[in-house]
């Protein structure tokens, strides 16, 4: 599982479980709700979550740089 989380290869079942976990956690919804969603919505939500996390990381990096100067 750790290998899959770090971007390594994984089985389709594990990939599906990681996607469900990520969306359920990020949007505070039941995993069962994720299973009922259309695949396109799941994909869109993953993209939104990824973009939000990237912005968060960029802001944290900026703040860290300003504190060390």
C-alpha positions in Angstrom: 0.0 0.0 0.0 2.8 2.4 0.8 4.3 1.8 -2.6 1.0 2.7 -4.3 0.6 5.8 -2.2 4.1 6.9 -3.3 3.1 6.6 -7.0 4.2 3.0 -7.6 2.1 0.4 -9.4 -0.8 -1.2 -7.7 -3.7 -3.5 -8.5 -7.0 -2.0 -9.8 -8.7 -2.9 -6.6 -6.2 -1.1 -4.4 -6.3 1.9 -6.7 -10.0 2.1 -6.5 -9.9 1.8 -2.7 -7.3 4.6 -2.5 -9.5 6.8 -4.7 -12.6 6.2 -2.6 -10.6 6.9 0.6 -9.1 10.1 -0.8 -12.4 11.5 -1.9 -14.4 10.4 1.1 -11.7 12.0 3.4 -11.2 15.2 1.4 -14.9 16.0 1.1 -16.1 14.5 4.4 -18.5 12.1 2.8 -19.3 8.4 3.2 -17.3 6.0 1.0 -20.6 4.5 0.0 -21.5 7.9 -1.6 -18.3 7.8 -3.6 -19.3 4.4 -5.0 -22.6 5.8 -6.1 -21.0 8.7 -8.0 -20.5 8.7 -11.8 -16.9 8.1 -12.8 -16.6 11.5 -14.4 -17.5 13.2 -11.1 -15.0 11.1 -9.2 -12.3 12.1 -11.7 -13.3 15.8 -11.4 -13.2 15.7 -7.6 -9.8 14.1 -7.6 -8.5 16.9 -9.8 -10.0 19.5 -7.6 -8.5 17.9 -4.5 -5.1 17.6 -6.2 -5.1 21.3 -7.2 -6.1 22.4 -3.8 -3.3 20.4 -2.2 -0.8 21.8 -4.6 -1.9 25.4 -3.8 -1.7 24.6 -0.1 1.9 23.3 -0.5 2.9 26.3 -2.5 1.6 28.7 0.1 3.3 26.7 2.9 6.6 26.8 0.9 6.2 30.6 0.5 5.5 31.1 4.2 8.5 28.9 5.1 10.8 30.9 2.8 9.7 34.2 4.3 10.3 32.9 7.8 13.9 31.9 7.1 14.9 35.2 5.5 
